[in-house]
Amino acid sequence: MQENTEGITSEAKFTQRFDRAFLPLLGLPLILFILLPLAALLMKVPYQDIFKSIQDQQVRQAIQLSLVTSLFSVLVTILFGTPVAYLLARSRRRTVTLIDTIIDLPTILPPAVAGVALLIAFGRRGMFGAWLADIGITLPFTQAAVIMAQTFVASPFYVKAAAIGFSGIRTELLEASALDGASRWQTFWHVTIPLARRSILSGAVMTWARALGEFGATIIFAGNFPGRTQTMPLAIYVGFEIDLSTALLLSFILICFSFLTLIAVKFVLHRNRD
């Protein structure tokens, strides 16, 4: 019995040493591969010219447009994505699997494909765009197109996160609310939403960050017009060819936004576990 215990102890010590020494060493190349390019970029940012660059009209317009359109994308996603997330979490119909697959598609589609799809559907000669043009609505190469492109590629992040939050709510709590006389809407608003609020918040933040960095679908469906459809990623693309310092500055801003977004999401999820 003692020999068996000593064997288990030795195995546990070996496992601890393996976890502490070998695994970090094995994962170091990937960590460095991600970290080094970002560090190199941050070292090249002309920090002394930040305030001067921000005063540039085109840079200010790109930042403002990115913030406004990404915010609208999040609001649209929350409004129409919350019912979808609740359906995925609570429904047991076979069609839910198909809906779930459709929601996942934008996350694996190349952004350029998303842009082409939007253009074919809502372009002036598209399947629905021609009909919209007849009633005076033009979507391509407008700020509405920017919001549509961002929503298309970013909305799955919110839907999946909210669905996880909704699925974690115990059915007994919803039934207790119904027994107390609450309507379905009251139960959803006063019970379901508060219980899933952290998942909803983390999904909304991730959606905002993804929308803020969207490039491929936007440039195809909305174009790259300064002051009208040029977001920060599109301005980086132009700046890389014309003014590298502007591209570096906007890249720095997007890195900061992305980093703060991840910190916020991890903080919310950590509190949720506690």
N, C-alpha and C positions, 0 to 999 in steps of 0.2 A: 504493500500500500504506500509506504514511504517512497520506494523507488518510482512508483507511478506518479506521485506528487512532484518529486524532483524532476521527472521527465517533462511534466506539464510546465513547471516553472522555467526550465531551460528553454523550452519551445517558446514560451511567452517572451522571455528576454531576447531571444533571437528575432522574434517578430518585431519587438520594439526597436531593436537596433536597425533592422531592415527598413522599418518605416521612417526612422529618424535620419538615416544616412543614405541609403541607396535610392529610395524613391525621390527625395528632393534632388539628388544628383542626376537621376534619370530625367526628371522634368525640367532641369535647368536650361537645356537648349531651347525648348519651346518658350519658356518665360523670357529668355534673353532675346529670342527672335521677335517677340511682341514688344518688349520694352525698348530695345536699342533704337529702332526707327523712330519711335515717339520721342525718346531722349534726344536723338540727333536733330529732330525737327524743333524741339523746344530750345535747343542750344543755338539754333540759327535764327530764331525769331528776333527781329530788330525791336527790342523792347523800348529803346529810346525814341522810336518813331511811332509808338502806339497811339498817343493822343493826336499826333499829326495825321496819321492814317485814318483815324476815326472821324476826323473833321471832313474827310473827303466825302462828297455828296454820294457818289456811287457806293461807297462802303457803307455809309449810314443807311442808304435805301435798302441794300442787301440784307443788313442786319434787321432792320425794321420789318421788311417783308417776310423774312424767315420767321421771326417771332410771332407776327400777326397770323400768317397762314397756318403755322403749326398749331397755334392755339385754337383756331377755328377747326382744324382737322380733329383735334382732341375732343372738342365740344360735339362735333358731328358724330364722332365715333362713340362717345358716351351715350348720346341720345338714341342712336339706332343700334349700337352694339350691345347695350345692356340687355334688351329683350332676347337677342340671339344667345348671349352668354347664359342667361337663365334657362333658355330652352335646352341648350347643350347639357346643362348641369342637372336638370330635373326631368326632362322627357325621356321615356324609354322606347320611343318609336324607332323603327328601323331607319327611317329617313334621317334621323339625327346623325348617324354615321356619315351619310352623304354630305349633310350640312357642315359637319366638322371638317371633312376633307376639303370642301370648298373654301372654308375659312382659312385653312392651313396653306392653300395654294400660293397666295401672294408672298409667303415667307420663303418659298423655295424657287419661285419664278425669277429669272433674271429681270432686274428693273427695266431694262430696255424692252423686254417682251410686254411688261405691264404698260409701258408708255405706248407701244404700238397698239395694244388691245384697246386702250382708252381712245386713241386717235381713230381707230377703225369703228368704234362704237359711237363716239360723240363728235367726231370730226365733221367738218362742213358737208362732206359727202359720205359720212358714216351711216351706219344702220339707223341710229336715232338722231344723229346730228342734222341730217337733212330735214327731218320733221321739226326739230327744234328751231332750225333757221327759218322755217316758214312762219313761225309765230314770233320771230324776232329775237331768239335766244342764240347767242354764239358763245361756245365754251372754250374751244382751243385757243391757246396763246393769250389767256387771260388769267387773272389771279384766281378765279374760280377753278380753272384748270390746275393750278398749282395745288389748291386745297384738295381737289379730287385725286390727283396723283399721290399726294402725301397720305390721304385717307386710305387709298387702295393698298398701299404697301405697309402702312403702319397699324391699321385697325386690328389685324389678328393678334397683336401683342396685348391689346386691351381685352379682347373677347376671351382669349385663352386664360388670362390671369383672373378675370372676373368669374369665368366659369369654374375655376378651381375654388375660388372663394365661396360661390353659391353652393357647390357640391359638398363643401365642408360643413354646411349648416345642418344640424340634426333635424330630422322631420318632426320629432316630438315638439320642438319649439314652435314650429309653424302650426301644428295641430292645436297646441295649447292656445295660440293666438286666435285661431278660428273658434275654438270653444268659448273664448271670452267675448265673442261677438264681433270681432274685427272682420272687416271685409277683406277680400283678397288684395285690394290695392293698399289698404291700411297695413295689412300684414307685410306686404312687400316693402312699403316705404318706412315703416317703423320697426320692423324686425329684421327682414332679410338684408336690406341695404346697410344698416348699422353693423350687423354681424360680419358682413363681407366687405366692409369699408376699406380695410387695409389692402386686400387683394385688388379692389377697384382702384385705389389710389396708386398702387405700384404699377398696375397695368396702364393707367392713364399717363403716368410719368414716363414709362418706357415707350409708349406710343408717341408722346411729344418728342422725345429724343430721337426716335426713328424718323419721324416726320421732319424734324429740324435738319437731319442729315441726308434727306432724300435727294438723289441726283438724276439717275437714269430715266425714270418715268417722267420726271418733271421736264427735263430738257427736250424730250420727244413730244410730249403732249402740250406743254405750256410754253416751250421756247426759252430763249435766254435774252430777254429784253430788259436792260437796266431801268430800274425804277418801276417796272411793271410786273415782270415775272422772274427777275434775276434774284434768286435766293443766295445764301452764303455759299453752299457747295458749287453753284454755277459761277459765282464770282471768283471762287478759288480756281476753277477751271480756266477762266479767262485770265485771271491774274498770273497764273503759272506761265502763260505764254507772253504776257505783256509786262507785268510788274510783280516780280517774285516776292517782294516785301509785303505787298497786299495779300497775296495768297498765303504767306506764312502767318500774317496777323489773323486772318479769318480762320485758318486752320487751328491756331492757338485758341481762339474763342470757342470753336466747336469742340476741341478737346476738353476745355474747361467745362462746358455745358455737359458733355458726355460723362465726365468724371463725377461731377456733382450729382448728375442724375443717378448714376450707379450707386453712389454713396447714399442718396436718399432712399432708393429702393431697398438696398440692403438693410438700412436702418429700420424701415417699415417692416420688412420681413423678420428681422431679428426681434423686434417688439412683438410681432405676431406669434413667434415661437415661445416667447416668454409668457 
